Structure formats: structure tokens, C-alpha cells
Amino acid sequence: MKKVYSIKEVADYFQLPISTIRYYDKKGLLPFVSKNDAGYRVFSESDFGFIKTICCLKNTGMPIKDIKIYIGLCMKGTSTIQQRKNMLLQHKENVLKKQQMLTENLQEINTKIQRYADKDSINIIENQIKFVRSEKKSLKLNDPFE
């Protein structure tokens, strides 16, 4: 006989608060989850795959409403494979754009860290301040350092 899991066991496994799993259920993301005679959610091993996918999509920025659509398509079976594929291709494109933006932002952060770690950081920063002050003065703008 295969094991069923409580909401606490699922929450622990996925390192999520129980309230998050309840929220996902309330939002219609868990139509595959059964309830026992007492009305408590019980999870089977096959539910873990769906929950893993939900967590992946959520962690990569897919809105809950879109995850609900995706899961709904899954529940309709093989006739929705192309729709699901299209959704995931679009989501992948969005994730790659975010990844590129994060890479660029990380590069800027690393530049700042290197500047502050430079043995001549005080002179570098003082020269930047002088430049900003000169620029602002020439444009008749307020000095931001006062």
C-alpha cells in the first residue's frame, strides 16, 4: 500500500509554511489533492510532482493566475500538451530575460564592491563626488552632498 502524506509532511518536504499550501489550495492550484473522511487534505506521492512544478513556476516568477491555468490544463490530459508547452516556452523566455537583467545588475554590484575594496577607494570616491558637484554646479542644480 502506498503512503499518503499530511499537509505538514508536504510543507516540511518542500520547506513551505502550511499556510502557503492552504493558500495554493484556496487559489485552485491543487485540484489533484484529495481529502480524507475527516475533511483533511491528504497527499499522494504523485501530488509531489505537481507541487514541485508549482513551486518551480512560482519561484521563477509565474503569477498564481497563470499557474492555475497551467495546472488546469494538466488536469485536462493530453489534449492540452501544446498549450502547456506554449505557456512554458513563454515563461522560459521571461525567466531568461530576468536572468539577463540579474546578471547585469550583479555586474554593477561587483563593480561597486571592487571599487570599495580598492586600496585607493577614498580617492576614487572623492573624485566621483567632485565630478558630481561640478556637473550639478554647471547645470545650476543643488549639490546632493550638502
PyMOL CGO cylinders between C-alpha atoms (Angstrom):
from pymol import cmd
from pymol.cgo import CYLINDER

trace = [
    CYLINDER, 0.00, 0.00, 0.00, 1.31, 3.41, -0.92, 0.3, 1, 1, 1, 1, 1, 1,
    CYLINDER, 1.31, 3.41, -0.92, 1.68, 6.07, 1.70, 0.3, 1, 1, 1, 1, 1, 1,
    CYLINDER, 1.68, 6.07, 1.70, -0.36, 9.24, 1.97, 0.3, 1, 1, 1, 1, 1, 1,
    CYLINDER, -0.36, 9.24, 1.97, 1.14, 12.39, 3.41, 0.3, 1, 1, 1, 1, 1, 1,
    CYLINDER, 1.14, 12.39, 3.41, -0.27, 15.08, 5.67, 0.3, 1, 1, 1, 1, 1, 1,
    CYLINDER, -0.27, 15.08, 5.67, -0.13, 18.75, 4.84, 0.3, 1, 1, 1, 1, 1, 1,
    CYLINDER, -0.13, 18.75, 4.84, 2.60, 19.13, 7.48, 0.3, 1, 1, 1, 1, 1, 1,
    CYLINDER, 2.60, 19.13, 7.48, 4.73, 16.45, 5.85, 0.3, 1, 1, 1, 1, 1, 1,
    CYLINDER, 4.73, 16.45, 5.85, 4.32, 18.09, 2.45, 0.3, 1, 1, 1, 1, 1, 1,
    CYLINDER, 4.32, 18.09, 2.45, 5.10, 21.52, 3.90, 0.3, 1, 1, 1, 1, 1, 1,
    CYLINDER, 5.10, 21.52, 3.90, 8.24, 20.15, 5.55, 0.3, 1, 1, 1, 1, 1, 1,
    CYLINDER, 8.24, 20.15, 5.55, 9.35, 18.37, 2.38, 0.3, 1, 1, 1, 1, 1, 1,
    CYLINDER, 9.35, 18.37, 2.38, 9.01, 21.49, 0.23, 0.3, 1, 1, 1, 1, 1, 1,
    CYLINDER, 9.01, 21.49, 0.23, 10.16, 23.83, 3.01, 0.3, 1, 1, 1, 1, 1, 1,
    CYLINDER, 10.16, 23.83, 3.01, 6.95, 25.82, 2.78, 0.3, 1, 1, 1, 1, 1, 1,
    CYLINDER, 6.95, 25.82, 2.78, 4.67, 27.09, 5.51, 0.3, 1, 1, 1, 1, 1, 1,
    CYLINDER, 4.67, 27.09, 5.51, 1.45, 25.09, 5.84, 0.3, 1, 1, 1, 1, 1, 1,
    CYLINDER, 1.45, 25.09, 5.84, -0.38, 28.36, 5.20, 0.3, 1, 1, 1, 1, 1, 1,
    CYLINDER, -0.38, 28.36, 5.20, 1.21, 28.55, 1.73, 0.3, 1, 1, 1, 1, 1, 1,
    CYLINDER, 1.21, 28.55, 1.73, -0.12, 25.11, 0.81, 0.3, 1, 1, 1, 1, 1, 1,
    CYLINDER, -0.12, 25.11, 0.81, -3.56, 26.09, 2.09, 0.3, 1, 1, 1, 1, 1, 1,
    CYLINDER, -3.56, 26.09, 2.09, -3.32, 29.32, 0.08, 0.3, 1, 1, 1, 1, 1, 1,
    CYLINDER, -3.32, 29.32, 0.08, -2.40, 27.37, -3.07, 0.3, 1, 1, 1, 1, 1, 1,
    CYLINDER, -2.40, 27.37, -3.07, -5.39, 25.11, -2.48, 0.3, 1, 1, 1, 1, 1, 1,
    CYLINDER, -5.39, 25.11, -2.48, -7.70, 28.09, -1.93, 0.3, 1, 1, 1, 1, 1, 1,
    CYLINDER, -7.70, 28.09, -1.93, -6.44, 29.63, -5.20, 0.3, 1, 1, 1, 1, 1, 1,
    CYLINDER, -6.44, 29.63, -5.20, -7.25, 26.43, -7.09, 0.3, 1, 1, 1, 1, 1, 1,
    CYLINDER, -7.25, 26.43, -7.09, -3.70, 25.23, -7.67, 0.3, 1, 1, 1, 1, 1, 1,
    CYLINDER, -3.70, 25.23, -7.67, -4.22, 21.85, -6.01, 0.3, 1, 1, 1, 1, 1, 1,
    CYLINDER, -4.22, 21.85, -6.01, -7.25, 20.26, -7.72, 0.3, 1, 1, 1, 1, 1, 1,
    CYLINDER, -7.25, 20.26, -7.72, -5.42, 16.92, -7.65, 0.3, 1, 1, 1, 1, 1, 1,
    CYLINDER, -5.42, 16.92, -7.65, -5.30, 16.78, -3.83, 0.3, 1, 1, 1, 1, 1, 1,
    CYLINDER, -5.30, 16.78, -3.83, -7.81, 14.53, -2.09, 0.3, 1, 1, 1, 1, 1, 1,
    CYLINDER, -7.81, 14.53, -2.09, -9.47, 14.89, 1.29, 0.3, 1, 1, 1, 1, 1, 1,
    CYLINDER, -9.47, 14.89, 1.29, -9.95, 12.11, 3.81, 0.3, 1, 1, 1, 1, 1, 1,
    CYLINDER, -9.95, 12.11, 3.81, -13.19, 11.25, 5.60, 0.3, 1, 1, 1, 1, 1, 1,
    CYLINDER, -13.19, 11.25, 5.60, -12.45, 13.91, 8.22, 0.3, 1, 1, 1, 1, 1, 1,
    CYLINDER, -12.45, 13.91, 8.22, -12.07, 16.57, 5.52, 0.3, 1, 1, 1, 1, 1, 1,
    CYLINDER, -12.07, 16.57, 5.52, -8.30, 16.94, 5.84, 0.3, 1, 1, 1, 1, 1, 1,
    CYLINDER, -8.30, 16.94, 5.84, -6.10, 17.20, 2.75, 0.3, 1, 1, 1, 1, 1, 1,
    CYLINDER, -6.10, 17.20, 2.75, -4.10, 14.08, 2.08, 0.3, 1, 1, 1, 1, 1, 1,
    CYLINDER, -4.10, 14.08, 2.08, -1.33, 13.97, -0.47, 0.3, 1, 1, 1, 1, 1, 1,
    CYLINDER, -1.33, 13.97, -0.47, -0.08, 11.04, -2.51, 0.3, 1, 1, 1, 1, 1, 1,
    CYLINDER, -0.08, 11.04, -2.51, 3.37, 10.62, -3.99, 0.3, 1, 1, 1, 1, 1, 1,
    CYLINDER, 3.37, 10.62, -3.99, 2.09, 11.69, -7.42, 0.3, 1, 1, 1, 1, 1, 1,
    CYLINDER, 2.09, 11.69, -7.42, 0.96, 15.01, -5.91, 0.3, 1, 1, 1, 1, 1, 1,
    CYLINDER, 0.96, 15.01, -5.91, 4.59, 15.82, -5.11, 0.3, 1, 1, 1, 1, 1, 1,
    CYLINDER, 4.59, 15.82, -5.11, 5.40, 16.18, -8.81, 0.3, 1, 1, 1, 1, 1, 1,
    CYLINDER, 5.40, 16.18, -8.81, 2.64, 18.73, -9.29, 0.3, 1, 1, 1, 1, 1, 1,
    CYLINDER, 2.64, 18.73, -9.29, 3.65, 20.62, -6.17, 0.3, 1, 1, 1, 1, 1, 1,
    CYLINDER, 3.65, 20.62, -6.17, 7.28, 20.65, -7.30, 0.3, 1, 1, 1, 1, 1, 1,
    CYLINDER, 7.28, 20.65, -7.30, 6.17, 22.18, -10.61, 0.3, 1, 1, 1, 1, 1, 1,
    CYLINDER, 6.17, 22.18, -10.61, 4.00, 24.76, -8.83, 0.3, 1, 1, 1, 1, 1, 1,
    CYLINDER, 4.00, 24.76, -8.83, 6.95, 25.75, -6.61, 0.3, 1, 1, 1, 1, 1, 1,
    CYLINDER, 6.95, 25.75, -6.61, 9.24, 25.97, -9.65, 0.3, 1, 1, 1, 1, 1, 1,
    CYLINDER, 9.24, 25.97, -9.65, 6.83, 28.18, -11.56, 0.3, 1, 1, 1, 1, 1, 1,
    CYLINDER, 6.83, 28.18, -11.56, 6.17, 30.38, -8.52, 0.3, 1, 1, 1, 1, 1, 1,
    CYLINDER, 6.17, 30.38, -8.52, 9.90, 30.67, -7.70, 0.3, 1, 1, 1, 1, 1, 1,
    CYLINDER, 9.90, 30.67, -7.70, 10.62, 31.76, -11.26, 0.3, 1, 1, 1, 1, 1, 1,
    CYLINDER, 10.62, 31.76, -11.26, 8.00, 34.49, -11.19, 0.3, 1, 1, 1, 1, 1, 1,
    CYLINDER, 8.00, 34.49, -11.19, 4.94, 32.99, -12.86, 0.3, 1, 1, 1, 1, 1, 1,
    CYLINDER, 4.94, 32.99, -12.86, 1.80, 34.66, -11.46, 0.3, 1, 1, 1, 1, 1, 1,
    CYLINDER, 1.80, 34.66, -11.46, -0.59, 32.47, -9.44, 0.3, 1, 1, 1, 1, 1, 1,
    CYLINDER, -0.59, 32.47, -9.44, -3.36, 33.02, -12.01, 0.3, 1, 1, 1, 1, 1, 1,
    CYLINDER, -3.36, 33.02, -12.01, -1.12, 31.61, -14.75, 0.3, 1, 1, 1, 1, 1, 1,
    CYLINDER, -1.12, 31.61, -14.75, -0.05, 28.67, -12.60, 0.3, 1, 1, 1, 1, 1, 1,
    CYLINDER, -0.05, 28.67, -12.60, -3.73, 27.92, -12.05, 0.3, 1, 1, 1, 1, 1, 1,
    CYLINDER, -3.73, 27.92, -12.05, -4.29, 27.93, -15.81, 0.3, 1, 1, 1, 1, 1, 1,
    CYLINDER, -4.29, 27.93, -15.81, -1.29, 25.65, -16.31, 0.3, 1, 1, 1, 1, 1, 1,
    CYLINDER, -1.29, 25.65, -16.31, -2.45, 23.16, -13.64, 0.3, 1, 1, 1, 1, 1, 1,
    CYLINDER, -2.45, 23.16, -13.64, -5.97, 23.29, -15.07, 0.3, 1, 1, 1, 1, 1, 1,
    CYLINDER, -5.97, 23.29, -15.07, -4.56, 22.36, -18.47, 0.3, 1, 1, 1, 1, 1, 1,
    CYLINDER, -4.56, 22.36, -18.47, -2.66, 19.48, -16.87, 0.3, 1, 1, 1, 1, 1, 1,
    CYLINDER, -2.66, 19.48, -16.87, -5.90, 18.21, -15.35, 0.3, 1, 1, 1, 1, 1, 1,
    CYLINDER, -5.90, 18.21, -15.35, -7.45, 18.08, -18.85, 0.3, 1, 1, 1, 1, 1, 1,
    CYLINDER, -7.45, 18.08, -18.85, -4.94, 15.49, -20.02, 0.3, 1, 1, 1, 1, 1, 1,
    CYLINDER, -4.94, 15.49, -20.02, -3.07, 15.06, -23.25, 0.3, 1, 1, 1, 1, 1, 1,
    CYLINDER, -3.07, 15.06, -23.25, -5.29, 17.32, -25.35, 0.3, 1, 1, 1, 1, 1, 1,
    CYLINDER, -5.29, 17.32, -25.35, -3.60, 20.36, -23.76, 0.3, 1, 1, 1, 1, 1, 1,
    CYLINDER, -3.60, 20.36, -23.76, 0.03, 19.38, -24.26, 0.3, 1, 1, 1, 1, 1, 1,
    CYLINDER, 0.03, 19.38, -24.26, 0.66, 22.05, -26.91, 0.3, 1, 1, 1, 1, 1, 1,
    CYLINDER, 0.66, 22.05, -26.91, -0.96, 24.76, -24.78, 0.3, 1, 1, 1, 1, 1, 1,
    CYLINDER, -0.96, 24.76, -24.78, 1.16, 23.76, -21.80, 0.3, 1, 1, 1, 1, 1, 1,
    CYLINDER, 1.16, 23.76, -21.80, 4.28, 23.70, -23.93, 0.3, 1, 1, 1, 1, 1, 1,
    CYLINDER, 4.28, 23.70, -23.93, 3.49, 27.18, -25.27, 0.3, 1, 1, 1, 1, 1, 1,
    CYLINDER, 3.49, 27.18, -25.27, 2.95, 28.51, -21.74, 0.3, 1, 1, 1, 1, 1, 1,
    CYLINDER, 2.95, 28.51, -21.74, 6.25, 27.08, -20.57, 0.3, 1, 1, 1, 1, 1, 1,
    CYLINDER, 6.25, 27.08, -20.57, 8.12, 28.40, -23.61, 0.3, 1, 1, 1, 1, 1, 1,
    CYLINDER, 8.12, 28.40, -23.61, 6.79, 31.89, -22.91, 0.3, 1, 1, 1, 1, 1, 1,
    CYLINDER, 6.79, 31.89, -22.91, 7.63, 31.55, -19.23, 0.3, 1, 1, 1, 1, 1, 1,
    CYLINDER, 7.63, 31.55, -19.23, 11.12, 30.34, -20.09, 0.3, 1, 1, 1, 1, 1, 1,
    CYLINDER, 11.12, 30.34, -20.09, 11.63, 33.45, -22.23, 0.3, 1, 1, 1, 1, 1, 1,
    CYLINDER, 11.63, 33.45, -22.23, 10.50, 35.64, -19.31, 0.3, 1, 1, 1, 1, 1, 1,
    CYLINDER, 10.50, 35.64, -19.31, 12.84, 33.82, -16.92, 0.3, 1, 1, 1, 1, 1, 1,
    CYLINDER, 12.84, 33.82, -16.92, 15.79, 34.22, -19.30, 0.3, 1, 1, 1, 1, 1, 1,
    CYLINDER, 15.79, 34.22, -19.30, 15.09, 37.96, -19.57, 0.3, 1, 1, 1, 1, 1, 1,
    CYLINDER, 15.09, 37.96, -19.57, 15.02, 38.25, -15.78, 0.3, 1, 1, 1, 1, 1, 1,
    CYLINDER, 15.02, 38.25, -15.78, 18.18, 36.19, -15.56, 0.3, 1, 1, 1, 1, 1, 1,
    CYLINDER, 18.18, 36.19, -15.56, 19.95, 38.54, -18.00, 0.3, 1, 1, 1, 1, 1, 1,
    CYLINDER, 19.95, 38.54, -18.00, 18.79, 41.56, -16.02, 0.3, 1, 1, 1, 1, 1, 1,
    CYLINDER, 18.79, 41.56, -16.02, 20.02, 39.98, -12.78, 0.3, 1, 1, 1, 1, 1, 1,
    CYLINDER, 20.02, 39.98, -12.78, 23.38, 39.20, -14.39, 0.3, 1, 1, 1, 1, 1, 1,
    CYLINDER, 23.38, 39.20, -14.39, 23.74, 42.82, -15.48, 0.3, 1, 1, 1, 1, 1, 1,
    CYLINDER, 23.74, 42.82, -15.48, 22.75, 44.09, -12.05, 0.3, 1, 1, 1, 1, 1, 1,
    CYLINDER, 22.75, 44.09, -12.05, 25.14, 41.68, -10.36, 0.3, 1, 1, 1, 1, 1, 1,
    CYLINDER, 25.14, 41.68, -10.36, 27.91, 43.03, -12.57, 0.3, 1, 1, 1, 1, 1, 1,
    CYLINDER, 27.91, 43.03, -12.57, 27.16, 46.56, -11.33, 0.3, 1, 1, 1, 1, 1, 1,
    CYLINDER, 27.16, 46.56, -11.33, 27.17, 45.35, -7.72, 0.3, 1, 1, 1, 1, 1, 1,
    CYLINDER, 27.17, 45.35, -7.72, 30.53, 43.64, -8.26, 0.3, 1, 1, 1, 1, 1, 1,
    CYLINDER, 30.53, 43.64, -8.26, 31.92, 46.86, -9.80, 0.3, 1, 1, 1, 1, 1, 1,
    CYLINDER, 31.92, 46.86, -9.80, 30.89, 48.78, -6.70, 0.3, 1, 1, 1, 1, 1, 1,
    CYLINDER, 30.89, 48.78, -6.70, 32.35, 46.15, -4.36, 0.3, 1, 1, 1, 1, 1, 1,
    CYLINDER, 32.35, 46.15, -4.36, 35.65, 46.20, -6.27, 0.3, 1, 1, 1, 1, 1, 1,
    CYLINDER, 35.65, 46.20, -6.27, 35.72, 50.00, -6.10, 0.3, 1, 1, 1, 1, 1, 1,
    CYLINDER, 35.72, 50.00, -6.10, 35.16, 49.96, -2.33, 0.3, 1, 1, 1, 1, 1, 1,
    CYLINDER, 35.16, 49.96, -2.33, 37.79, 47.24, -1.89, 0.3, 1, 1, 1, 1, 1, 1,
    CYLINDER, 37.79, 47.24, -1.89, 40.39, 49.16, -3.90, 0.3, 1, 1, 1, 1, 1, 1,
    CYLINDER, 40.39, 49.16, -3.90, 43.26, 50.43, -1.73, 0.3, 1, 1, 1, 1, 1, 1,
    CYLINDER, 43.26, 50.43, -1.73, 42.66, 53.85, -3.31, 0.3, 1, 1, 1, 1, 1, 1,
    CYLINDER, 42.66, 53.85, -3.31, 38.87, 53.78, -2.72, 0.3, 1, 1, 1, 1, 1, 1,
    CYLINDER, 38.87, 53.78, -2.72, 38.82, 57.06, -0.80, 0.3, 1, 1, 1, 1, 1, 1,
    CYLINDER, 38.82, 57.06, -0.80, 40.44, 58.97, -3.66, 0.3, 1, 1, 1, 1, 1, 1,
    CYLINDER, 40.44, 58.97, -3.66, 38.21, 57.24, -6.23, 0.3, 1, 1, 1, 1, 1, 1,
    CYLINDER, 38.21, 57.24, -6.23, 35.05, 58.19, -4.33, 0.3, 1, 1, 1, 1, 1, 1,
    CYLINDER, 35.05, 58.19, -4.33, 36.27, 61.73, -3.62, 0.3, 1, 1, 1, 1, 1, 1,
    CYLINDER, 36.27, 61.73, -3.62, 36.90, 62.22, -7.36, 0.3, 1, 1, 1, 1, 1, 1,
    CYLINDER, 36.90, 62.22, -7.36, 33.40, 60.94, -8.13, 0.3, 1, 1, 1, 1, 1, 1,
    CYLINDER, 33.40, 60.94, -8.13, 31.94, 63.39, -5.63, 0.3, 1, 1, 1, 1, 1, 1,
    CYLINDER, 31.94, 63.39, -5.63, 33.96, 66.24, -7.16, 0.3, 1, 1, 1, 1, 1, 1,
    CYLINDER, 33.96, 66.24, -7.16, 32.67, 65.31, -10.61, 0.3, 1, 1, 1, 1, 1, 1,
    CYLINDER, 32.67, 65.31, -10.61, 29.05, 65.21, -9.44, 0.3, 1, 1, 1, 1, 1, 1,
    CYLINDER, 29.05, 65.21, -9.44, 29.39, 68.54, -7.63, 0.3, 1, 1, 1, 1, 1, 1,
    CYLINDER, 29.39, 68.54, -7.63, 30.98, 70.15, -10.68, 0.3, 1, 1, 1, 1, 1, 1,
    CYLINDER, 30.98, 70.15, -10.68, 28.33, 68.80, -13.01, 0.3, 1, 1, 1, 1, 1, 1,
    CYLINDER, 28.33, 68.80, -13.01, 25.47, 69.89, -10.75, 0.3, 1, 1, 1, 1, 1, 1,
    CYLINDER, 25.47, 69.89, -10.75, 27.01, 73.36, -10.30, 0.3, 1, 1, 1, 1, 1, 1,
    CYLINDER, 27.01, 73.36, -10.30, 27.46, 73.84, -14.06, 0.3, 1, 1, 1, 1, 1, 1,
    CYLINDER, 27.46, 73.84, -14.06, 23.82, 72.89, -14.56, 0.3, 1, 1, 1, 1, 1, 1,
    CYLINDER, 23.82, 72.89, -14.56, 22.74, 75.19, -11.70, 0.3, 1, 1, 1, 1, 1, 1,
    CYLINDER, 22.74, 75.19, -11.70, 21.37, 72.25, -9.71, 0.3, 1, 1, 1, 1, 1, 1,
    CYLINDER, 21.37, 72.25, -9.71, 21.55, 71.58, -5.99, 0.3, 1, 1, 1, 1, 1, 1,
    CYLINDER, 21.55, 71.58, -5.99, 24.61, 69.89, -4.59, 0.3, 1, 1, 1, 1, 1, 1,
    CYLINDER, 24.61, 69.89, -4.59, 23.34, 66.48, -3.39, 0.3, 1, 1, 1, 1, 1, 1,
    CYLINDER, 23.34, 66.48, -3.39, 26.19, 66.16, -0.89, 0.3, 1, 1, 1, 1, 1, 1,
    CYLINDER, 26.19, 66.16, -0.89, 25.24, 69.15, 1.22, 0.3, 1, 1, 1, 1, 1, 1,
]
cmd.load_cgo(trace, "trace")
